[in-house]
């Protein structure tokens, strides 16, 4: 939540055009929202969804002058509201909301990247090497995300499974191929040692001397 802001940093008017007075030097967001007239809210559409918004420039003690947007998801202005702030004072409500909505996909990427793709698990210290590692994670995430999406002709647009589900399916498929390869090699009269040497040759190549 944004917290409080200075009452002398803005001017809020009622339905008759008269300035609304606030007691004290500061007002909380909750108390401020209660005073906003319903007719002051404007509709904006972002990603084919409508929001009822009110925006104003205020001063927050810890942040300075900011643009504040109060947003509801219904015309009745009922239920929970969202309060967004930015130091981009010339941004309109639509742009602020659209930018904020980008946050969730970014958060889920970091979570999936760290949990499933080793985004934060690297031993390199060189910035260029770390950048290459990150690029590989980005590519892997993009490919896995494509597998999460529904078929092109499907009516649904949201992913049908999570990145974690896809990772587990790919791991299972890899293990199945590994078992099948070992089975074929044993059928061709290969001894166990040669089979294991072949399957784990990559690991042996990177093993410390």
Secondary structure, DSSP 8 states (H G I E B T S, - for coil): ---EEEGGG---B-TTS-B---SSSEEEHHHHHHHS-GGG-EEEEETTEEEEEEEEEEEETTTEEEEEEEEESSTT--S--EEEEES-TT--HHHHHHHHHHHHHHHHHHHHHHHHS-TT-----SHHHHHHHHHHHHHHHHHHHHHHS--TT-S--S-SS-HHHHHHHHHHHHHHHHHHHHHHHHHTT--HHHHHHHHTHHHHHTS--
